[in-house]
Amino acid sequence: MELRKVVRLGLASALIGAGLVVGAAYAQEAKESPPNVNDNATMRREVKLSPEEQVKEAESILAGLDMVGKNVRKQLEKAREDRDVVKALCLSDKLTQIDVAKKSASERLDALRQAVARQDPELSTHEYTILVVLKERGAQLAAEANQCIGVEAGFVGESAVTVDVDPNLPTQDPSEYPSDDTIISQPPGCVSCIQ
Amino acid sequence: MKFGFGALGVAFLLNAGVASAQEQVWLQDRRFLEGKGYQVGDLELHPGLAGEFGYDSNMFHRASSEDPIDVYRLRITPSLSLATAEAGKRGPGGTSQTVAFNGTVGASYNEYFARDSAEADRVSKFRNVGALARLELDILPNRPWSGRLHANLTRTIQPSNLSDTAYAYNRVHAGGGGELIWAPGGGLFDWRLGYAYQTTIFEESRFESLNSGTHTLRTRGRWRFLPRTAFMFDASQGFTRYSNPGARTYLLDSDPLRARLGLSGLITDRFGLLALAGWGVTFAHSGNVPVENYDGPIGQAQLTFYPTAAPDLTGAPREAMLAVSQIGVGYTRDFADSYFGSFYTRDRGYLTVSYFFAGKLLTSLQGGISRVHFPTLYYPAVAGAPAVQRTGPFNEQRYDASLFAEYRLADSVGVNTTVGYEQNDSRDLPVDPNNPAAVDDLSWQRFQALLGVRWLM
């Protein structure tokens, strides 16, 4: 009996400890990306979704993050083609962060599906809330990627001049150089005059 | 730039009075030469063929006292103009081509029929073929650094006052050159440095002493302070040399220097002004006659009115750039080498009207009055011998007028007429230092009228 008590106590302690660790972890994750007021409003609206709708919406979030990643990757390739080192570094950093968010979102989606399968609405809502935060994070990173500045924008290069000409002006351009109007002498009619 | 169409127009206006009415108007001006054309790959081809028949009142430029001979004249003129397609569409904004060119070749076969049957044989011997070719090549056009190469060749058929083909002034003008162009800032400012060589070679050996060649270094710059108005500057240093002047010619080598500064462009939305003024010096070398130099002002002024905003000759986009309608009045003063001695000066006032009525009737009217001034003339003498005066300074008055009108039966077929009048009021020029009574009258007048048909593409 003593042994059984010890084992039960140990299991209970382990469960409590695990619960504390998981709770702390959840709490840290929430602290890492504190949602703003609007996010809260969105979350408050979205948490009313049914578990099945949450899964569907979460899949959409993951697809959106995937699309953001592809777009930034395309910009990164263009910057590399243009040998724009400054812009490429900036985009590379944003892409890395987007990939991390995408990986995290994928894991959260799996967790959400499991929670829905277990019919645990609290846990599914929690997972879904984290996915919404990751969605906002993806949008923020996409905006930051679009603001990456290249070398050409950072320095003044060769200027370009654009001239708009009134279409009512004559098409002829009298500001062209006049032709070579040097007189070419013509010999006089009379041969005896010049020889 | 490639030879701009505005420049073409100005060239046409300026040269109209100089060129004889025997020269076809459409050969001098691409706006008149080209029709719709054929597109062959990147090239536009514009073939043409014209036939004319008419009357010439004074084929040999003789004074009225020297028995002028009037003739009927048949003239057949094939031509071909070609250009890179993009080059043909050049205009403000330009082209991104690496190389663009345009060229024209033409020939003119002339057959003469004397009105007086007694002169028929002598006159018919002057049948001949004139020719012209010109090519312009733009390298990296409309870029900050670009270049231009040009070449030209003309065979001129010109009888003297002697109705003998052995005394004809038939000759070849040939030349070419290049220009380096710096145009930063989209072409609103440009500066050019170029070189050109032009030679004149007479075909008859008796006129070999008149053969010459001129090397010219030239620089010019332009600042377009408005889209169609610019300040400009040009200067040139020539080096004219006669290859074999001989002991009896009046010709002198020279190093003519010219510099001009002025404005060119629109001053209102319909009026254009070209005003260039400067200085010129002949810097003649010593020779068989005493050296006399021109050292004075030169310049050009022209007011042009554009009555319409770019009428379209054929409806093709390219021709939209070749608007022809304009009315101009102007004055020019310059100097040139003289076959009588060092130089002569010319002051010329002119009027020019070209208009394309209702897309059917193309007209070009040119007229001018010139005052040509010769300084004191001398007979040739060996070095060290005292100079013998031939005449004192004198002036000639020259009048010229020509009308070309072409009615377009279709886009590619037109019937045309060319009417021209030229007159030179001059003096009797002594020709023999040992016989003061021996003179040759330099005056003459000439009327021509031709009627023809032209096919142009």
Interface residues (C-beta under 8 A of the other chain):
Chain A: S159 A160 V161 T162 V163 D164 V165 D166 P167 N168 L169 P170 T171 Q172 D173 P174 S175 E176 Y177 P178 S179 D180 D181 T182 I183 I184 S185 Q186 P187 P188 G189 C190 V191 S192 C193 I194 Q195
Chain B: M1 F3 G4 F5 G6 A7 L8 G9 V10 A11 L14 N15 V18 F60 H61 R62 G91 P92 Q158 S160 N161 L162 Y167 Y169 H173 G185 G186 L188 A196 T200 R206 F207 S209 L210 R220 R222 R224 L226 P227 R228 T229 A230 M232 D234 R248 T249 Y250 S264 G265 L266 D269 R270 G272 L273 L274 L276 Q300 T304 Y306 T308 A309 A310 A320 M321 A323 Q326 T332 D334 F335 A336 D337 S338 Y339 F340 Y344 R346 L429 V431 D440 D441 L442 W444
